[in-house]
Amino acid sequence: MNNTISEGDTAALTILLNHNMTVDKESIMDTLEAPERALVITPHADDAEGGCGGTVARWIKEGTQVFYVLCTDGGKGTSDPELLPDQLASIREKEQANAATLLGVVEDVVFLRHPDGELEDSRLFRGQLVKAIRQFRPNIVLTTEPHRFAAHQHRDHRMAGQVALDACFPYARDPHHFGEHLKEGLNPHKVETILFWGAETPQVFFDITDTIDLKITALKQHASQIEGRRADRFVRERAERIGSLAGVLYAEGFRRIDFRR
Ligand SMILES: [Zn+2]
């Protein structure tokens, strides 16, 4: 239990907020330490750095092993009709690999290469995420919020978040779901917690004051998508806004589902 908020706090900062998004120090209910292993499931290249890059960088500095799964090839992420999807997909894979390396992700990014805009809640996709969970055995999975109501969001984000949630529970946990994994030496695995970035009502906040520069540098690797100076300003303004809710300079916020409860 942590009863104070301070900039010098080196433990991961976790605050449960009330619904009107104001900070009530009495509402601090829990702490979430840097996990041993975390798995990032991102619909497109660049989503993860924007959503959880500061938290991931912080955890890696604290010893967490972080793994990345990129769901789509990102081949349609352009307004240039002359840039073909295959060409863009190849560029975006390299950008994602560079960003992950900068953050300190050690293992190669897993590229599922679903066509951009065509993620489906299918057995194929679910099985791929279940397999990644059984392979990397994360305590925490981070992915994109599937349920946003105030503004429209990309269909791939809805699909990735929902299928990642289902993959965690119950599919990765129970041996007869995708039982073929057992023959490949992959045992069932219980994820403890899933964190959704991009939530309209975040519940859990991490202080990223020490890692925001690294987050921005990682985000800038996605040069095909993001203009550098704009990324810098946007990320700082957003992190500052979230940080003001959490009582720190810069923060990232997440909705949380704990499977242990
Ligand atoms: Zn996206």
py3Dmol code that shows the C-alpha trace and the ligand (Angstrom):
import py3Dmol

protein = """\
ATOM      1  CA  MET A   1       0.000   0.000   0.000  1.00  0.00           C
ATOM      2  CA  ASN A   2       1.308   3.421  -0.930  1.00  0.00           C
ATOM      3  CA  ASN A   3      -0.199   6.474   0.726  1.00  0.00           C
ATOM      4  CA  THR A   4       1.784   9.281  -0.783  1.00  0.00           C
ATOM      5  CA  ILE A   5       2.421  10.706  -4.221  1.00  0.00           C
ATOM      6  CA  SER A   6       5.846  12.193  -4.741  1.00  0.00           C
ATOM      7  CA  GLU A   7       8.048  12.856  -7.730  1.00  0.00           C
ATOM      8  CA  GLY A   8      10.881  11.018  -6.066  1.00  0.00           C
ATOM      9  CA  ASP A   9       8.896   7.851  -5.638  1.00  0.00           C
ATOM     10  CA  THR A  10      10.840   5.133  -7.427  1.00  0.00           C
ATOM     11  CA  ALA A  11       8.132   2.496  -7.125  1.00  0.00           C
ATOM     12  CA  ALA A  12       5.672   2.294  -9.992  1.00  0.00           C
ATOM     13  CA  LEU A  13       2.951   4.783  -9.244  1.00  0.00           C
ATOM     14  CA  THR A  14      -0.500   3.322  -9.209  1.00  0.00           C
ATOM     15  CA  ILE A  15      -3.525   5.379  -8.465  1.00  0.00           C
ATOM     16  CA  LEU A  16      -7.149   4.420  -8.737  1.00  0.00           C
ATOM     17  CA  LEU A  17      -9.157   7.489  -9.673  1.00  0.00           C
ATOM     18  CA  ASN A  18     -12.758   8.304  -9.130  1.00  0.00           C
ATOM     19  CA  HIS A  19     -14.940   8.665 -12.200  1.00  0.00           C
ATOM     20  CA  ASN A  20     -14.778  12.423 -12.676  1.00  0.00           C
ATOM     21  CA  MET A  21     -11.042  12.165 -13.283  1.00  0.00           C
ATOM     22  CA  THR A  22      -9.953  14.245 -10.347  1.00  0.00           C
ATOM     23  CA  VAL A  23      -7.157  13.126  -8.115  1.00  0.00           C
ATOM     24  CA  ASP A  24      -8.097  12.164  -4.634  1.00  0.00           C
ATOM     25  CA  LYS A  25      -5.047  11.103  -2.674  1.00  0.00           C
ATOM     26  CA  GLU A  26      -7.289   8.991  -0.479  1.00  0.00           C
ATOM     27  CA  SER A  27      -8.216   6.985  -3.564  1.00  0.00           C
ATOM     28  CA  ILE A  28      -4.755   5.437  -3.839  1.00  0.00           C
ATOM     29  CA  MET A  29      -5.483   1.802  -3.259  1.00  0.00           C
ATOM     30  CA  ASP A  30      -2.706  -0.247  -4.699  1.00  0.00           C
ATOM     31  CA  THR A  31       0.759  -0.379  -6.158  1.00  0.00           C
ATOM     32  CA  LEU A  32       1.900  -2.235  -9.229  1.00  0.00           C
ATOM     33  CA  GLU A  33       5.577  -3.077  -9.182  1.00  0.00           C
ATOM     34  CA  ALA A  34       7.622  -3.555 -12.334  1.00  0.00           C
ATOM     35  CA  PRO A  35       6.782  -7.119 -13.426  1.00  0.00           C
ATOM     36  CA  GLU A  36       9.295  -9.840 -14.220  1.00  0.00           C
ATOM     37  CA  ARG A  37       7.920 -10.171 -17.773  1.00  0.00           C
ATOM     38  CA  ALA A  38       5.538  -8.040 -19.825  1.00  0.00           C
ATOM     39  CA  LEU A  39       4.058  -8.541 -23.284  1.00  0.00           C
ATOM     40  CA  VAL A  40       3.040  -5.624 -25.490  1.00  0.00           C
ATOM     41  CA  ILE A  41       0.379  -6.440 -28.098  1.00  0.00           C
ATOM     42  CA  THR A  42       0.114  -3.561 -30.547  1.00  0.00           C
ATOM     43  CA  PRO A  43      -2.247  -3.293 -33.538  1.00  0.00           C
ATOM     44  CA  HIS A  44       0.036  -1.070 -35.636  1.00  0.00           C
ATOM     45  CA  ALA A  45       3.630   0.019 -35.560  1.00  0.00           C
ATOM     46  CA  ASP A  46       3.852   3.236 -33.456  1.00  0.00           C
ATOM     47  CA  ASP A  47       0.737   2.593 -31.310  1.00  0.00           C
ATOM     48  CA  ALA A  48       2.699   1.007 -28.475  1.00  0.00           C
ATOM     49  CA  GLU A  49       5.342   3.727 -28.179  1.00  0.00           C
ATOM     50  CA  GLY A  50       2.598   6.348 -27.968  1.00  0.00           C
ATOM     51  CA  GLY A  51       0.517   4.285 -25.532  1.00  0.00           C
ATOM     52  CA  CYS A  52       3.008   2.707 -23.165  1.00  0.00           C
ATOM     53  CA  GLY A  53       6.558   3.579 -24.326  1.00  0.00           C
ATOM     54  CA  GLY A  54       7.419   5.472 -21.148  1.00  0.00           C
ATOM     55  CA  THR A  55       6.179   2.710 -18.872  1.00  0.00           C
ATOM     56  CA  VAL A  56       7.950   0.014 -20.888  1.00  0.00           C
ATOM     57  CA  ALA A  57      11.213   1.987 -20.832  1.00  0.00           C
ATOM     58  CA  ARG A  58      10.890   2.436 -17.086  1.00  0.00           C
ATOM     59  CA  TRP A  59      10.170  -1.216 -16.427  1.00  0.00           C
ATOM     60  CA  ILE A  60      13.088  -2.329 -18.605  1.00  0.00           C
ATOM     61  CA  LYS A  61      15.397  -0.069 -16.573  1.00  0.00           C
ATOM     62  CA  GLU A  62      14.021  -1.776 -13.456  1.00  0.00           C
ATOM     63  CA  GLY A  63      14.779  -5.249 -14.868  1.00  0.00           C
ATOM     64  CA  THR A  64      11.564  -6.279 -16.624  1.00  0.00           C
ATOM     65  CA  GLN A  65      11.851  -8.455 -19.734  1.00  0.00           C
ATOM     66  CA  VAL A  66       9.528  -6.977 -22.344  1.00  0.00           C
ATOM     67  CA  PHE A  67       8.286  -8.708 -25.492  1.00  0.00           C
ATOM     68  CA  TYR A  68       6.489  -7.180 -28.471  1.00  0.00           C
ATOM     69  CA  VAL A  69       3.846  -8.585 -30.817  1.00  0.00           C
ATOM     70  CA  LEU A  70       2.890  -6.374 -33.785  1.00  0.00           C
ATOM     71  CA  CYS A  71      -0.458  -7.520 -35.188  1.00  0.00           C
ATOM     72  CA  THR A  72      -0.759  -5.832 -38.611  1.00  0.00           C
ATOM     73  CA  ASP A  73       1.659  -4.911 -41.376  1.00  0.00           C
ATOM     74  CA  GLY A  74       0.584  -1.247 -41.321  1.00  0.00           C
ATOM     75  CA  GLY A  75       0.623  -1.218 -45.120  1.00  0.00           C
ATOM     76  CA  LYS A  76      -2.300   1.174 -45.506  1.00  0.00           C
ATOM     77  CA  GLY A  77      -1.047   3.876 -43.156  1.00  0.00           C
ATOM     78  CA  THR A  78      -0.427   6.519 -45.787  1.00  0.00           C
ATOM     79  CA  SER A  79      -2.247   9.172 -47.790  1.00  0.00           C
ATOM     80  CA  ASP A  80       0.166   8.625 -50.700  1.00  0.00           C
ATOM     81  CA  PRO A  81      -1.450   6.398 -53.361  1.00  0.00           C
ATOM     82  CA  GLU A  82       1.965   5.894 -54.983  1.00  0.00           C
ATOM     83  CA  LEU A  83       3.385   4.236 -51.866  1.00  0.00           C
ATOM     84  CA  LEU A  84       2.358   0.588 -52.165  1.00  0.00           C
ATOM     85  CA  PRO A  85       1.243  -1.384 -49.091  1.00  0.00           C
ATOM     86  CA  ASP A  86       4.100  -3.893 -49.378  1.00  0.00           C
ATOM     87  CA  GLN A  87       6.679  -1.114 -49.533  1.00  0.00           C
ATOM     88  CA  LEU A  88       5.189   0.678 -46.546  1.00  0.00           C
ATOM     89  CA  ALA A  89       4.866  -2.558 -44.563  1.00  0.00           C
ATOM     90  CA  SER A  90       8.567  -3.210 -44.996  1.00  0.00           C
ATOM     91  CA  ILE A  91       9.442   0.333 -43.870  1.00  0.00           C
ATOM     92  CA  ARG A  92       7.179   0.090 -40.835  1.00  0.00           C
ATOM     93  CA  GLU A  93       8.637  -3.241 -39.693  1.00  0.00           C
ATOM     94  CA  LYS A  94      12.092  -1.690 -39.604  1.00  0.00           C
ATOM     95  CA  GLU A  95      10.745   1.367 -37.768  1.00  0.00           C
ATOM     96  CA  GLN A  96       9.068  -0.847 -35.166  1.00  0.00           C
ATOM     97  CA  ALA A  97      12.164  -2.982 -34.695  1.00  0.00           C
ATOM     98  CA  ASN A  98      14.285   0.160 -34.194  1.00  0.00           C
ATOM     99  CA  ALA A  99      11.829   1.649 -31.699  1.00  0.00           C
ATOM    100  CA  ALA A 100      11.664  -1.563 -29.672  1.00  0.00           C
ATOM    101  CA  THR A 101      15.461  -1.853 -29.612  1.00  0.00           C
ATOM    102  CA  LEU A 102      15.769   1.745 -28.402  1.00  0.00           C
ATOM    103  CA  LEU A 103      13.409   1.053 -25.522  1.00  0.00           C
ATOM    104  CA  GLY A 104      15.523  -1.960 -24.564  1.00  0.00           C
ATOM    105  CA  VAL A 105      13.362  -4.802 -25.871  1.00  0.00           C
ATOM    106  CA  VAL A 106      15.863  -7.637 -26.217  1.00  0.00           C
ATOM    107  CA  GLU A 107      14.036 -10.289 -28.235  1.00  0.00           C
ATOM    108  CA  ASP A 108      13.021  -9.671 -31.839  1.00  0.00           C
ATOM    109  CA  VAL A 109       9.545  -8.223 -32.361  1.00  0.00           C
ATOM    110  CA  VAL A 110       7.011 -10.887 -33.395  1.00  0.00           C
ATOM    111  CA  PHE A 111       5.404  -9.714 -36.662  1.00  0.00           C
ATOM    112  CA  LEU A 112       2.008 -11.325 -37.272  1.00  0.00           C
ATOM    113  CA  ARG A 113       1.602  -9.382 -40.559  1.00  0.00           C
ATOM    114  CA  HIS A 114      -2.196  -9.294 -40.767  1.00  0.00           C
ATOM    115  CA  PRO A 115      -3.202  -6.874 -43.522  1.00  0.00           C
ATOM    116  CA  ASP A 116      -3.688  -3.371 -42.142  1.00  0.00           C
ATOM    117  CA  GLY A 117      -7.363  -2.709 -41.388  1.00  0.00           C
ATOM    118  CA  GLU A 118      -8.305  -6.379 -41.591  1.00  0.00           C
ATOM    119  CA  LEU A 119      -7.791  -7.686 -38.063  1.00  0.00           C
ATOM    120  CA  GLU A 120     -10.624 -10.017 -37.142  1.00  0.00           C
ATOM    121  CA  ASP A 121     -11.782 -11.717 -33.982  1.00  0.00           C
ATOM    122  CA  SER A 122     -10.821 -15.034 -35.560  1.00  0.00           C
ATOM    123  CA  ARG A 123      -9.497 -18.357 -34.307  1.00  0.00           C
ATOM    124  CA  LEU A 124      -6.280 -17.686 -36.224  1.00  0.00           C
ATOM    125  CA  PHE A 125      -5.578 -14.338 -34.548  1.00  0.00           C
ATOM    126  CA  ARG A 126      -6.719 -15.521 -31.104  1.00  0.00           C
ATOM    127  CA  GLY A 127      -4.461 -18.581 -31.408  1.00  0.00           C
ATOM    128  CA  GLN A 128      -1.481 -16.412 -32.367  1.00  0.00           C
ATOM    129  CA  LEU A 129      -1.912 -14.247 -29.274  1.00  0.00           C
ATOM    130  CA  VAL A 130      -2.490 -17.267 -27.026  1.00  0.00           C
ATOM    131  CA  LYS A 131       0.710 -18.780 -28.406  1.00  0.00           C
ATOM    132  CA  ALA A 132       2.684 -15.603 -27.712  1.00  0.00           C
ATOM    133  CA  ILE A 133       1.346 -15.520 -24.142  1.00  0.00           C
ATOM    134  CA  ARG A 134       2.300 -19.169 -23.577  1.00  0.00           C
ATOM    135  CA  GLN A 135       5.708 -18.593 -25.130  1.00  0.00           C
ATOM    136  CA  PHE A 136       6.672 -15.378 -23.305  1.00  0.00           C
ATOM    137  CA  ARG A 137       4.716 -16.065 -20.056  1.00  0.00           C
ATOM    138  CA  PRO A 138       4.091 -12.401 -19.122  1.00  0.00           C
ATOM    139  CA  ASN A 139       2.825 -11.277 -15.721  1.00  0.00           C
ATOM    140  CA  ILE A 140       1.327  -8.237 -17.408  1.00  0.00           C
ATOM    141  CA  VAL A 141      -0.035  -7.757 -20.937  1.00  0.00           C
ATOM    142  CA  LEU A 142      -0.302  -4.218 -22.336  1.00  0.00           C
ATOM    143  CA  THR A 143      -2.556  -3.473 -25.283  1.00  0.00           C
ATOM    144  CA  THR A 144      -4.927  -0.946 -26.740  1.00  0.00           C
ATOM    145  CA  GLU A 145      -8.311  -0.111 -25.173  1.00  0.00           C
ATOM    146  CA  PRO A 146     -11.025  -1.902 -27.193  1.00  0.00           C
ATOM    147  CA  HIS A 147     -14.004  -0.012 -25.730  1.00  0.00           C
ATOM    148  CA  ARG A 148     -14.034   3.716 -26.372  1.00  0.00           C
ATOM    149  CA  PHE A 149     -17.355   5.498 -26.652  1.00  0.00           C
ATOM    150  CA  ALA A 150     -16.699   9.237 -26.818  1.00  0.00           C
ATOM    151  CA  ALA A 151     -14.735   9.058 -30.080  1.00  0.00           C
ATOM    152  CA  HIS A 152     -14.388   6.621 -32.916  1.00  0.00           C
ATOM    153  CA  GLN A 153     -11.264   4.547 -33.013  1.00  0.00           C
ATOM    154  CA  HIS A 154      -9.574   2.331 -35.582  1.00  0.00           C
ATOM    155  CA  ARG A 155     -11.246  -1.041 -36.042  1.00  0.00           C
ATOM    156  CA  ASP A 156      -7.869  -2.789 -35.654  1.00  0.00           C
ATOM    157  CA  HIS A 157      -7.539  -1.235 -32.200  1.00  0.00           C
ATOM    158  CA  ARG A 158     -10.920  -2.620 -31.143  1.00  0.00           C
ATOM    159  CA  MET A 159     -10.008  -6.048 -32.479  1.00  0.00           C
ATOM    160  CA  ALA A 160      -6.502  -6.167 -31.004  1.00  0.00           C
ATOM    161  CA  GLY A 161      -7.647  -5.094 -27.539  1.00  0.00           C
ATOM    162  CA  GLN A 162     -10.602  -7.454 -27.414  1.00  0.00           C
ATOM    163  CA  VAL A 163      -8.775 -10.493 -28.777  1.00  0.00           C
ATOM    164  CA  ALA A 164      -5.798  -9.840 -26.485  1.00  0.00           C
ATOM    165  CA  LEU A 165      -8.186  -9.743 -23.518  1.00  0.00           C
ATOM    166  CA  ASP A 166      -9.821 -13.020 -24.545  1.00  0.00           C
ATOM    167  CA  ALA A 167      -6.426 -14.604 -25.231  1.00  0.00           C
ATOM    168  CA  CYS A 168      -5.337 -13.807 -21.654  1.00  0.00           C
ATOM    169  CA  PHE A 169      -8.501 -15.216 -20.124  1.00  0.00           C
ATOM    170  CA  PRO A 170      -9.506 -17.945 -20.472  1.00  0.00           C
ATOM    171  CA  TYR A 171      -7.755 -19.180 -23.631  1.00  0.00           C
ATOM    172  CA  ALA A 172      -4.080 -19.043 -22.578  1.00  0.00           C
ATOM    173  CA  ARG A 173      -4.964 -20.340 -19.120  1.00  0.00           C
ATOM    174  CA  ASP A 174      -6.862 -23.504 -20.046  1.00  0.00           C
ATOM    175  CA  PRO A 175      -4.969 -26.395 -21.660  1.00  0.00           C
ATOM    176  CA  HIS A 176      -7.701 -27.596 -24.018  1.00  0.00           C
ATOM    177  CA  HIS A 177      -7.937 -24.254 -25.766  1.00  0.00           C
ATOM    178  CA  PHE A 178      -5.455 -24.488 -28.603  1.00  0.00           C
ATOM    179  CA  GLY A 179      -4.373 -27.849 -27.186  1.00  0.00           C
ATOM    180  CA  GLU A 180      -1.945 -28.202 -30.094  1.00  0.00           C
ATOM    181  CA  HIS A 181       0.388 -25.825 -28.263  1.00  0.00           C
ATOM    182  CA  LEU A 182       1.110 -28.547 -25.694  1.00  0.00           C
ATOM    183  CA  LYS A 183       2.662 -30.686 -28.429  1.00  0.00           C
ATOM    184  CA  GLU A 184       4.927 -27.735 -29.234  1.00  0.00           C
ATOM    185  CA  GLY A 185       6.086 -27.654 -25.606  1.00  0.00           C
ATOM    186  CA  LEU A 186       4.034 -24.579 -24.700  1.00  0.00           C
ATOM    187  CA  ASN A 187       2.187 -24.906 -21.406  1.00  0.00           C
ATOM    188  CA  PRO A 188      -0.898 -22.957 -20.307  1.00  0.00           C
ATOM    189  CA  HIS A 189      -0.132 -19.646 -18.654  1.00  0.00           C
ATOM    190  CA  LYS A 190      -2.033 -17.363 -16.266  1.00  0.00           C
ATOM    191  CA  VAL A 191      -1.604 -13.667 -17.028  1.00  0.00           C
ATOM    192  CA  GLU A 192      -2.027 -11.653 -13.818  1.00  0.00           C
ATOM    193  CA  THR A 193      -3.048  -8.286 -15.205  1.00  0.00           C
ATOM    194  CA  ILE A 194      -3.930  -6.617 -18.485  1.00  0.00           C
ATOM    195  CA  LEU A 195      -3.429  -2.872 -18.946  1.00  0.00           C
ATOM    196  CA  PHE A 196      -5.177  -0.940 -21.737  1.00  0.00           C
ATOM    197  CA  TRP A 197      -3.641   2.254 -23.041  1.00  0.00           C
ATOM    198  CA  GLY A 198      -5.937   4.842 -24.627  1.00  0.00           C
ATOM    199  CA  ALA A 199      -8.675   4.293 -22.018  1.00  0.00           C
ATOM    200  CA  GLU A 200     -11.261   7.027 -21.529  1.00  0.00           C
ATOM    201  CA  THR A 201     -11.216   6.375 -17.803  1.00  0.00           C
ATOM    202  CA  PRO A 202      -7.700   5.323 -16.840  1.00  0.00           C
ATOM    203  CA  GLN A 203      -7.326   3.793 -13.406  1.00  0.00           C
ATOM    204  CA  VAL A 204      -3.612   3.084 -13.149  1.00  0.00           C
ATOM    205  CA  PHE A 205      -0.875   5.658 -13.679  1.00  0.00           C
ATOM    206  CA  PHE A 206       2.862   5.318 -14.065  1.00  0.00           C
ATOM    207  CA  ASP A 207       5.296   8.158 -13.568  1.00  0.00           C
ATOM    208  CA  ILE A 208       7.308   8.442 -16.812  1.00  0.00           C
ATOM    209  CA  THR A 209       9.146  11.652 -15.964  1.00  0.00           C
ATOM    210  CA  ASP A 210      12.500   9.855 -16.192  1.00  0.00           C
ATOM    211  CA  THR A 211      11.727   8.064 -19.450  1.00  0.00           C
ATOM    212  CA  ILE A 212       9.666  10.511 -21.512  1.00  0.00           C
ATOM    213  CA  ASP A 213      12.704  11.518 -23.588  1.00  0.00           C
ATOM    214  CA  LEU A 214      13.311   7.879 -24.498  1.00  0.00           C
ATOM    215  CA  LYS A 215       9.612   7.416 -25.302  1.00  0.00           C
ATOM    216  CA  ILE A 216       9.739  10.388 -27.693  1.00  0.00           C
ATOM    217  CA  THR A 217      12.958   9.168 -29.328  1.00  0.00           C
ATOM    218  CA  ALA A 218      11.375   5.721 -29.817  1.00  0.00           C
ATOM    219  CA  LEU A 219       8.215   7.264 -31.255  1.00  0.00           C
ATOM    220  CA  LYS A 220      10.268   9.314 -33.700  1.00  0.00           C
ATOM    221  CA  GLN A 221      11.624   6.081 -35.196  1.00  0.00           C
ATOM    222  CA  HIS A 222       8.240   5.813 -36.916  1.00  0.00           C
ATOM    223  CA  ALA A 223       9.239   8.496 -39.411  1.00  0.00           C
ATOM    224  CA  SER A 224       6.766   7.246 -42.038  1.00  0.00           C
ATOM    225  CA  GLN A 225       3.938   8.131 -39.638  1.00  0.00           C
ATOM    226  CA  ILE A 226       5.105  10.900 -37.380  1.00  0.00           C
ATOM    227  CA  GLU A 227       6.741  14.243 -37.875  1.00  0.00           C
ATOM    228  CA  GLY A 228       9.435  14.632 -35.204  1.00  0.00           C
ATOM    229  CA  ARG A 229       8.783  18.049 -33.723  1.00  0.00           C
ATOM    230  CA  ARG A 230       5.034  17.493 -33.650  1.00  0.00           C
ATOM    231  CA  ALA A 231       5.494  14.157 -31.876  1.00  0.00           C
ATOM    232  CA  ASP A 232       7.629  15.830 -29.263  1.00  0.00           C
ATOM    233  CA  ARG A 233       5.029  18.497 -28.460  1.00  0.00           C
ATOM    234  CA  PHE A 234       2.053  16.131 -28.618  1.00  0.00           C
ATOM    235  CA  VAL A 235       3.618  13.524 -26.347  1.00  0.00           C
ATOM    236  CA  ARG A 236       4.734  16.055 -23.761  1.00  0.00           C
ATOM    237  CA  GLU A 237       1.364  17.815 -23.651  1.00  0.00           C
ATOM    238  CA  ARG A 238      -0.522  14.550 -23.295  1.00  0.00           C
ATOM    239  CA  ALA A 239       1.846  13.127 -20.670  1.00  0.00           C
ATOM    240  CA  GLU A 240       1.677  16.398 -18.767  1.00  0.00           C
ATOM    241  CA  ARG A 241      -2.121  16.317 -18.780  1.00  0.00           C
ATOM    242  CA  ILE A 242      -2.147  12.752 -17.453  1.00  0.00           C
ATOM    243  CA  GLY A 243       0.665  13.605 -15.053  1.00  0.00           C
ATOM    244  CA  SER A 244      -1.383  16.455 -13.584  1.00  0.00           C
ATOM    245  CA  LEU A 245      -4.063  13.906 -12.685  1.00  0.00           C
ATOM    246  CA  ALA A 246      -1.489  11.671 -11.052  1.00  0.00           C
ATOM    247  CA  GLY A 247       0.430  14.422  -9.265  1.00  0.00           C
ATOM    248  CA  VAL A 248       3.667  13.979 -11.217  1.00  0.00           C
ATOM    249  CA  LEU A 249       5.245  15.847 -14.125  1.00  0.00           C
ATOM    250  CA  TYR A 250       4.677  13.229 -16.842  1.00  0.00           C
ATOM    251  CA  ALA A 251       2.600  10.030 -16.688  1.00  0.00           C
ATOM    252  CA  GLU A 252       0.894   7.334 -18.745  1.00  0.00           C
ATOM    253  CA  GLY A 253      -2.518   6.015 -17.708  1.00  0.00           C
ATOM    254  CA  PHE A 254      -4.245   2.668 -18.231  1.00  0.00           C
ATOM    255  CA  ARG A 255      -7.464   0.803 -17.571  1.00  0.00           C
ATOM    256  CA  ARG A 256      -6.714  -2.342 -15.644  1.00  0.00           C
ATOM    257  CA  ILE A 257      -8.254  -5.784 -15.379  1.00  0.00           C
ATOM    258  CA  ASP A 258      -6.747  -8.042 -12.732  1.00  0.00           C
ATOM    259  CA  PHE A 259      -7.329 -11.741 -13.397  1.00  0.00           C
ATOM    260  CA  ARG A 260      -6.235 -12.741  -9.890  1.00  0.00           C
ATOM    261  CA  ARG A 261      -9.328 -11.259  -8.250  1.00  0.00           C
TER     262      ARG A 261
END
"""
ligand_1 = """\
1
ZN
Zn -3.050 2.104 -34.722
"""
view = py3Dmol.view(width=600, height=400)
view.addModel(protein, "pdb")
view.setStyle({"model": 0}, {"cartoon": {"style": "trace"}})
view.addModel(ligand_1, "xyz")
view.setStyle({"model": 1}, {"stick": {}})
view.zoomTo()
view.show()
